[in-house]
Amino acid sequence: MTTLFDPTHAGDLALANRIVMAPLTRNRAPNAIPTPLMAEYYAQRASAGLLITEATAISHQGQGYADVPGLYGTEQLDGWKRVTHAVHEAGGKIVVQLWHVGRVSHTDLQPDGGQPVAPSAITAKTKTVLLKDGAPVFVDTSEPRALKAEELPGIVHTYQVAARNAVETCGFDGVEVHGANGYLLDQFLRDGSNQRTDDYGGSIENRARLLLEVVRAVTSAIGGGRTGIRLSPVTPANDARDSNPQPLFEYVVRELASLNLAYIHIIEGATGGPRELPDAPFDYAALKAAYRTAGGKGAWMVNNGYDKALAEKAVANGADLVAFGVPFLANPDLVERLRKSAALNAPDKATFYGGGAKGYTDYPTLKAA
């Protein structure tokens, strides 16, 4: 019987086990530059079958939070080189999550203090993080402007360049396109944030157009076998809303099936919250079936609130990979702890966002304890 600890493949990526470290924003990259401390943090967790980095902005316009990393400047690329080298030295595999936040931003974070961009000029009912006197402060997002149709090919190209830089310059094993959690690509998908009347709005096919153009551009640059995508069909994160997500996301995965992706990463329920949403039921089995029936062969990764028992059940029921988030924050040796059914360190929530080594690289391993 297949277990969490068996090796597997995700496209071109040979993975030592089926345990994935989910992307986790930590706000420890001043000036959007990855630091040596970040290299230590990821290398500590390299026993995971796959590490997915924290969300990483593809451009200055794509930035939405203070001190999150980028992938568009020379110093940023050099910083990521240190990270990938450290992870590979520790025997791990790592992909970078490509991010454009869209409307989930603030004028203080945008080039020349400009407005954030979005499919439509609708302010997100959510907050972002700024730094005030060195401390993180949650503030309302700024009113966005609607992107012009002629701007969209440039955004697609920026994703493509970021993907190529990630693999060819930084040494990442691949990339994950962030199509979830109410950020730009997800904003285009959903009728709660996309009220356009051009070729990128209205029908499901039109609303999915930008996401599919981005993924096609990325795969043309680095290959489908090094490309994953993250989707969150029913999460309310960052004011993400859609009136009928089942046919929308089934259409999306059917269209992705022909691209020979490494994996499809699905957040079940509310990101970081309940796995079941009574007001927003969703058939994840039907979603997977839509992908497989259309010929999709990428690994199927599940995420949200998994512990060992639930993860083992998911793998037994056909999931290829299981992503763990918060448990990896406090347990750099999570794979060993799961294997031995050992107790887990409790995370220090006060150190989740911003700061230094405390609550980041100082959690003890079983061996150290």
Secondary structure, DSSP 8 states (H G I E B T S, - for coil): ---TTS-EEETTEEESSSEEE--------GGG---HHHHHHHHHTTTSSEEEEEEEESSSTT--STT--BSSSHHHHHHHHHHHHHHHHTT--EEEEEE--TTS--GGGSGGG---EESSS---SSEEEEEETTEEEEEE----EE--GGGHHHHHHHHHHHHHIIIIIS--SEEEEE--TTSHHHHHH-TTT----STTSSSHHHHTHHHHHHHHHHHHHH-GGGEEEEE-TT--GGG---S-HHHHHHHHHHHHGGG--SEEEEE-SSTTS-S--TTS---HHHHHHHHHHTT--SEEEEESS--HHHHHHHHHTT-SEEEE-HHHHH-TTHHHHHHHT-------GGGSSS-SSTTTT----TTT-
